[in-house]
Amino acid sequence: MPFHDSVRPRVGVVMGSDSDWSVMAAASEVLSAFGVDHEVEVVSAHRTPEKMIAYGRDAVSRGLKVIIAGAGGAAHLPGMLASVTTLPVIGVPVPLAKLDGLDSLLSIVQMPGGIPVATVSIGGAKNAGLLAVRILATADEELSAKLAAYSTDLAEQVEAKNRALKLQL
């Protein structure tokens, strides 16, 4: 069953439906900005459970190091993937028309003991991408240096905004 979008992806970005891409694209954009090979796949815990289980079970052997899983509503995908892999799984609650994603957040964050899922804010795919980069950077000096430069750039942006605001006062 092919899942690869790149030669040897280190991160899997998965979602329960293609409609989640409007949120999950931010994780892919961050990973691309840091030069992290990744794959993108629609894997539904409810509509394609066999595919989901195969994806999680085969993730390590395919070279993945982290899985970012976005899900809305019942939001079982991150937890179910975490139950079939030893990789870190980062859950992204995807907001839907009803309950504004609170249901998704609670479904992902309330995992039973023994099945950890890191959880970011509702719609927080950008931070999920950054968290995946930080996990990879623990064993990758080049990524660690890129993260340091990113942090410096963020601080410089804040100072530039501060100066611009003071000029308006």
N, C-alpha and C positions, 0 to 999 in steps of 0.2 A: 504494500500500500504506500504510494509515494506521498510524502509530505513536504519535500524540499523546495524552497524558493531560491536558495543559494547553495553553493557547493558544499559547505560544511557549517550550517547554522549553529550558533551557540545558544540562541534564545528562540523559544517558540512563543508566538503571539497568537492566541486562539480566542475564539468567541463563539457564543452559542448560535448566532445568526449574523448574516451579512449586514443587517440593519445596525448592528453594534459597531460597525467599522467607523461610523462618524465619531465615535468616542475613542475607539482603540487605535485609530490612525496616529494619534499623538504618541503612543508608545513606539510605534514603528519609526516615526520621524526622529525621535530621540535616539533610538538605536542606530539609525542610519547616520545621524549627525556625529556620533561617536565611532563610526566605522565598525559597528558590531553586526556581523552576519546574523540574520534571523529569518525565520519563516513565518508566514501568516496562513492560518487555516480556520475554516468554520468547522467546529466540532461540537455538536449538541449533546448534552448529557441525556436529554430526553428523546430526541428524534433519531440520533445515531449513537446509541450507547456502545455498540461493539467497536465503532471507529474511535470513540473517546477512550475506551479502555486500551485499545491497541496503541493509540497515540501516547498515552501515559506510560504504558509498560515498555514501549520501544524507545522512549525519549533518550534514556541514558546511552543505549547502544548506538543511537544515531548521532551522538555527540552533543546533544543539548546539555546546557548547564543550568538553565533557569527557564521556567514557564510562566508567562504572563497570561492570565485567563480572565476575560471579561464576560460578565453574564448579568442579565437583568431578570426581574421578577423573582422566581424561586431561587435562581442563581446557584444551582448545584454544581456547575462545571468546575470551578476552582477546587472545591472540596473533593469532588469525585476524582479529579486528576491527582490531587495530593494523596489520595488513598491508594493509588496504584503506581506511584513513583517515589523515589527517595530524593528527587530534585526539589529545590525550593520553588514553591508556587506562590505567585503574587496575584491576588484577586483584585479585579477592578469592578466595583459595582456600577452597572450601566443604568442610568435613569430611564425609566419608561414613562408613559403618559400618566399612569396611576401611581400614586405614592412617591413620586419624584426620586425614586431610587433608594428610599429608606428601606424598603423590603429587601432589595438586593444587598444593601450594606449589612443588614442584620443576618441575612442568610449566609453571607460569606464569613463574617467576623465570628459567628457563633459556632465554630467548629469544635467537635468533641476532643477531649484530651488525646494526644497521640497522633492527630492528623493536623499539623499546623499549616495555616495559610496566612501569609503576610497580606494585609489588606490596606489598600490606599483609600482615599476619599472617593465619594460618589463622582464618577466621571474623571477620576484622577489618573488616567492612562499615562500622562506625561511623567508623573512621579513614579509610576510603575516602571516605565522605561529607565528612568534615572536610578531607581533602586536595583534593577537588573544590572545596569552598568557598574554600580558600586559593588555588587556581589562579585561580578567578574573581575573587577579591579583588585580584589584582594590577592589575586594570583597573576596579575598582568600590570607590570610597571608602566607600560605605555598608556593604558587606560587610566591608571591612577594619575598620571601627569595630565591627561586631558581633563579629568575631573577637577584637578586643582586649578587649571586654567579656566574652566567653566565657572568655578566658584569666584575666582578673581574677577572675571567678566561681570558676573551678577552684582558683585559689590561695586564695581565701577559704574554700572548702569544705575544703581540706587543713588550713588553720589551725583551723577549727572542729572538725574531727576530732581534731587534735592536742590542743586544749584539753580536749575530752571525754575523751580517753584519759588525760590527766594527772590529771583529776579522779577517775578510777577507781583510780589508783595509791596 
